[in-house]
Every structure is written in structure tokens, then in C-alpha cells.
Amino acid sequence: MTLKEIYNAIPKRVEQSPKEKWVKELAEVCCVAPSTVKCWLSGHRHPDELRKRLIAQHLGRPIEELFNQVGSY
């Protein structure tokens, strides 16, 4: 087997996990980087009111449910 054949036998990329897809989807909805969404989830940063509304609308959940406590998201 040639070097190129060995290289070509390696899978190109493993598909993203469902959580990674979800983070990327929210990032696209809010026009931010996925790292920003991860900061929101960890509680290090918080989305502004407009982005909270976008997230709530996208997920079909009330803002109060999604962002009811500091550090809960």
C-alpha cells in the first residue's frame, strides 16, 4: 500500500456530535461564534436581550424558562 493509499484510507472527518451541532446552530441564529455560545452555557458571559429573544424564538421556549437564574445556562 502506498503512502497516498494509506492517507486516503483515513476517514476524512468524524461527524459533529449532536451537542456540537446544536451549539453551532445557536451561534448561526445569533450571528456569533460557537465559542460565544459555549461561554453563555458555562455562565462566563450572558447573551444580550436581542439574542435571548432570538434563542427563545428559535427553541420555541419562553425567555423566562431559558434564562431564569444566573448561571443556569
N, C-alpha and C positions, 0 to 999 in steps of 0.2 A: 504494500500500500504506500503510495507516495505521500509526501508531506502535505500536498494540497488535498488529497483524498481524505487524509486524517482530519485536516481542518474542516473540510466540507461535511464530514460526518458529525461534527459537533453541532448540537441544536443551536439555532440562531439566538433564540431568546425564550425564556420561560414566560408564560403569560402572567400578567399582573394579578396579584391576589385581589379578592373582592374588596378588601379594605382600601388597597391602593387605588383601585378603580373609583371607589366612592369618593376618596379624598380628591382625586384628580377631577372628577365630575363637579364637586362643590367648588373647587378652585376655578374651573371654567365658568360656572354660573356667576361667580362673584368677581371674575376678572382679576384674580390674584394667583400667586404661585402656590403649588401644593404645600410648600414649607410653611406658608402663612396659615393655611387651614390646620396643619399639624400644630402650630403654635396656639391656635384657638382651642383645639382639642386638649392640649396639655394645660391650658389656663395661663400660659405666659403672656398671651395677648388676647384681645377681645375684638370681635367684629364691630364695625360701626353700625348705626341704626339701619342704614340703607342695606347693608349686606345681611343684617339679621332678617330684614323683611324678604330679601331675595332667597335666603336659605329656607325660611319658613314657607314661602310660596312654593319653592321647588320640592320640598319634602311633604307639603300638604299638612303641616302641623302648625299650631299656634306658636307665636314667638314666646309667649309666657311658658309654654311647656319646654321648649328647647333651651331657653336661657333664663330659667327661673332662679338659679343660685349662682353665686360667684364660685368659679372653679368647677361647676358641674358639667361644663362642656369642655 
